[in-house]
């Protein structure tokens, strides 16, 4: 894909040169910069996704803990309900 992108930039640079009479150089260095930028972007997005996964995981743990506590409290309430009805 990067090869296709680089080649299309070369073609557009030639069109730019023809129409505007200005030169835009497309060099091997610009190709390497494209790869470098993609690598940085990919790393950034992976970090963002990993943070989201961790956040959701912690949220699920909190929900599981809350469900266990609710079950305990429900059991206690059911056990004390007959006692409350007598009073």
JOSUL-V715405 format. One record per backbone hydrogen bond with DSSP energy under -0.5 kcal/mol. CO is the residue of the C=O (numbers start at 1). NH is the residue of the N-H. Records with the same first field share a line. If there is no record, write none. Layout:
BEGIN
CO = NH + NH
END
This chain:
BEGIN
1 = 5
2 = 6
3 = 7
4 = 8
5 = 9
6 = 10
7 = 11
8 = 12
9 = 13
10 = 14
11 = 15
12 = 16
13 = 17
14 = 18
15 = 19
16 = 20 + 22
17 = 21
23 = 25
25 = 27
27 = 31
28 = 32
29 = 33
30 = 34
31 = 35
32 = 36
33 = 37
34 = 38
35 = 39
36 = 40
37 = 41
38 = 42
39 = 43
40 = 44
41 = 45
42 = 46
43 = 47
44 = 48
45 = 49
46 = 50
47 = 51
48 = 52
49 = 53
50 = 54
51 = 55
52 = 56
53 = 57
54 = 58
55 = 59
56 = 60
57 = 61
58 = 62
59 = 63
60 = 64
61 = 65
62 = 66
63 = 67
64 = 68
65 = 69
66 = 70
67 = 71
68 = 72
69 = 73
70 = 74
71 = 75
72 = 76
73 = 77
74 = 78
75 = 79
76 = 80
77 = 81
78 = 82
80 = 84
81 = 85
82 = 86
83 = 87
END
